[in-house]
């Protein structure tokens, strides 16, 4: 069953009328094609206008849509081959982060990403896309492997944040992320990061120290979840929509602030409406930027990444 978001209800009402007219036409033999065509046009116009003027909180709803493509959906659709690498070599294999060697149009890459499930069973396996320190250790092991064998790195990020539980804190969650930030900055291969859904806090940044950082059209990237921000600043989690506006978390805002390098368009209605089209668009962006980055030397790639993050920050006086 398709999940309908609150703000999509006007479109659903029009689509119900279309279905009713089609049913009447079939049962009675009446020619209602003009009426059906009129409502279909009305639905398309309503959808275009709605999705062209989404608020940050509405984009968050799309980014969190339970049917949104996850890491393995994209891997299956954009990679010719994929060999998963397991474990952090310290005794654990955090399933919230998955990665391995892949080929995209014959080009060998290391692809790593956070993984969400689409059912309760899957979400328990992948810890709802919230990595523990062991996941960041595994990711870093794969990054270093890629660096050693001169493989470009692709990261696909969709996480509500690193796991905040006691077990993660006891095993140095903050330290694991900090080490990833430091060592990703030192990599001498091209690194492309794409926020495909949620990109929250250090949990996302731990995989996003890249030469190119992109955001899908209805994804978001933020230092803290809007709910967490509202709880701290307003002492009221119900003010999450207000916090979302203030945080500047959408692709348009982040592009203006110089945090990301580009916005990747989604199919009308979001990536979950047409995952195949979304995957092909994502693939084209990855290949185009790999071509661009492959012209740079290892030292140039490292310097480019360093300067990119040093330039971030906008101040108003």
TAKA-V82319 format. One record per pair of residues at least 6 apart in sequence whose C-alpha atoms are under 7 Angstrom apart, sorted by sequence separation. I is the first residue (numbers start at 0). J is the second residue. D is the distance in whole Angstrom. If there is no record, write none. Layout:
[[I,J,D] [I,J,D]]
This chain:
[[24,30,6] [86,92,4] [101,107,6] [102,108,6] [116,122,4] [145,151,7] [229,235,6] [230,236,5] [247,253,7] [253,259,6] [254,260,6] [266,272,7] [24,31,6] [85,92,6] [101,108,5] [115,122,6] [145,152,7] [229,236,5] [254,261,6] [266,273,6] [270,277,6] [100,108,6] [101,109,6] [100,109,5] [101,110,7] [116,125,6] [227,236,7] [229,238,6] [99,109,6] [100,110,6] [115,125,6] [226,236,5] [229,239,5] [266,276,7] [20,31,7] [99,110,6] [114,125,6] [116,127,7] [266,277,6] [98,110,6] [99,111,6] [115,127,5] [250,262,6] [265,277,6] [98,111,4] [115,128,4] [226,239,5] [229,242,6] [84,98,6] [97,111,6] [98,112,6] [114,128,5] [225,239,5] [228,242,6] [20,35,6] [83,98,6] [84,99,5] [97,112,6] [113,128,6] [192,207,5] [83,99,4] [96,112,6] [97,113,6] [82,99,5] [83,100,7] [96,113,4] [97,114,7] [192,209,6] [225,242,5] [17,35,6] [81,99,7] [82,100,5] [95,113,6] [96,114,6] [191,209,5] [225,243,5] [81,100,6] [82,101,6] [95,114,5] [190,209,5] [191,210,6] [192,211,6] [193,212,6] [194,213,6] [195,214,6] [81,101,4] [190,210,5] [191,211,5] [192,212,5] [193,213,5] [194,214,5] [195,215,5] [17,38,6] [80,101,5] [81,102,7] [189,210,7] [190,211,7] [191,212,6] [192,213,6] [193,214,6] [194,215,6] [197,218,6] [198,219,6] [199,220,6] [200,221,6] [17,39,7] [80,102,5] [196,218,4] [197,219,6] [198,220,4] [199,221,5] [200,222,4] [78,101,6] [79,102,5] [195,218,6] [196,219,6] [197,220,6] [198,221,6] [199,222,6] [200,223,5] [78,102,6] [79,103,6] [184,208,6] [194,218,7] [199,223,6] [13,38,7] [78,103,5] [79,104,7] [176,201,7] [180,205,6] [183,208,6] [199,224,6] [77,103,6] [179,205,6] [111,138,7] [221,248,5] [14,42,7] [180,208,6] [220,248,5] [13,42,6] [129,158,6] [176,205,5] [219,248,5] [220,249,7] [94,124,7] [95,125,4] [128,158,5] [129,159,7] [131,161,6] [219,249,5] [94,125,5] [95,126,6] [129,160,6] [130,161,5] [131,162,5] [218,249,7] [219,250,7] [10,42,6] [129,161,5] [130,162,5] [95,128,5] [129,162,5] [95,129,6] [96,130,6] [216,250,6] [10,45,7] [95,130,5] [132,167,6] [10,46,7] [109,145,6] [131,167,5] [214,250,6] [93,130,7] [151,188,5] [152,189,6] [153,190,6] [154,191,6] [155,192,6] [156,193,6] [157,194,6] [93,131,7] [96,134,6] [132,170,7] [150,188,7] [151,189,5] [152,190,5] [153,191,5] [154,192,5] [155,193,5] [156,194,5] [157,195,6] [159,197,6] [95,134,7] [132,171,7] [136,175,7] [149,188,6] [151,190,6] [152,191,6] [153,192,6] [154,193,6] [155,194,6] [156,195,6] [157,196,5] [158,197,5] [159,198,6] [160,199,5] [93,133,6] [132,172,5] [135,175,6] [139,179,6] [146,186,6] [155,195,6] [157,197,5] [158,198,6] [159,199,5] [160,200,6] [161,201,7] [92,133,7] [93,134,5] [109,150,6] [131,172,7] [135,176,7] [146,187,6] [157,198,6] [158,199,6] [160,201,7] [161,202,4] [70,112,6] [91,133,6] [92,134,7] [108,150,5] [109,151,6] [110,152,6] [111,153,6] [112,154,5] [113,155,7] [146,188,6] [156,198,6] [160,202,4] [70,113,7] [107,150,7] [108,151,5] [109,152,5] [110,153,5] [111,154,5] [112,155,5] [113,156,5] [132,175,5] [160,203,6] [70,114,5] [108,152,6] [109,153,6] [110,154,6] [111,155,6] [112,156,5] [113,157,6] [135,179,7] [69,114,6] [113,158,6] [158,203,6] [69,115,6] [87,133,6] [213,259,6] [216,262,6] [156,203,6] [212,259,5] [213,260,6] [214,261,7] [215,262,6] [216,263,6] [212,260,5] [213,261,5] [214,262,5] [215,263,5] [216,264,5] [87,136,6] [211,260,6] [213,262,6] [214,263,6] [215,264,6] [216,265,6] [87,137,4] [213,263,7] [215,265,7] [66,117,7] [86,137,6] [65,117,6] [154,206,7] [217,269,7] [87,140,7] [258,311,6] [257,311,6] [256,313,7] [70,155,7] [210,303,7] [210,304,5] [209,304,6] [189,292,6] [189,293,7] [188,297,6] [187,297,4] [187,298,6] [189,300,6] [188,300,7] [187,300,6] [187,301,5] [186,301,6] [185,301,6] [184,301,7] [184,304,7] [184,305,6] [63,196,7] [62,196,5] [63,197,7] [62,197,6] [62,217,6] [61,217,6] [62,218,5] [58,217,5] [59,218,7] [58,218,7] [59,219,7] [56,240,5] [56,243,6] [55,243,6] [55,244,6] [55,249,6] [77,278,6] [68,270,7] [76,278,6] [77,279,7] [67,270,6] [68,271,6] [67,271,4] [66,271,6] [73,278,6] [77,282,6] [68,274,6] [61,269,7] [50,268,7]]
